[in-house]
Amino acid sequence: MGRGRAKAKQTKVARDLKYYSPKTDLSALERELHGAAPTAEPLVSDEPDGDDEYEDDYARWASGR
């Protein structure tokens, strides 16, 4: 007992959410989908950073030398 009011409110909220249609900024969506020209530097660089000492040890171990 006493569930009628709560259920009615949940139904009303669900209906409001189902039929709610906010205004869509189509130009912002178009910009997001097309993307912009990359202006930032790439995350991975081709230059060695001096942390190769561990990679060399692993490579020697993996090759069985």
C-alpha positions in Angstrom: 0.0 0.0 0.0 1.1 3.6 -0.6 3.0 2.8 -3.7 0.6 4.5 -6.1 1.9 8.0 -5.6 5.5 6.9 -5.9 4.8 4.9 -9.0 2.9 7.8 -10.6 5.8 10.1 -10.0 8.3 7.6 -11.5 6.0 7.1 -14.5 5.8 10.9 -15.0 9.6 11.3 -14.7 10.2 8.4 -17.2 7.7 9.9 -19.7 9.4 13.4 -19.4 12.8 11.9 -20.0 11.5 9.8 -22.9 10.0 12.7 -24.8 12.5 15.3 -23.8 14.4 16.6 -26.8 17.0 19.3 -26.0 18.1 21.7 -28.7 21.1 20.2 -30.5 24.0 22.4 -31.6 24.5 20.8 -35.0 27.5 23.0 -35.9 29.3 21.9 -32.8 28.5 18.3 -33.6 29.9 18.8 -37.1 33.1 20.3 -35.8 33.6 17.4 -33.4 33.0 14.8 -36.0 35.2 16.3 -38.6 37.9 17.2 -36.2 40.5 19.9 -36.4 43.9 19.9 -37.8 46.4 18.5 -35.3 48.2 21.3 -33.6 49.8 19.4 -30.7 53.0 17.4 -30.8 52.6 13.7 -31.1 52.6 11.7 -27.8 55.3 9.3 -29.0 58.6 10.6 -30.1 61.2 8.8 -32.2 64.1 10.1 -30.2 65.7 7.9 -27.6 65.2 9.1 -24.0 68.1 7.2 -22.4 66.1 4.5 -20.7 67.3 1.7 -22.9 69.4 0.0 -20.3 66.5 -2.2 -19.1 65.4 -3.0 -22.7 68.9 -4.2 -23.6 69.0 -6.5 -20.5 65.7 -8.0 -21.4 66.6 -8.4 -25.1 69.8 -10.3 -24.1 67.8 -12.5 -21.7 65.1 -13.2 -24.2 67.6 -14.1 -27.0 69.3 -16.6 -24.6 72.8 -15.1 -24.8 
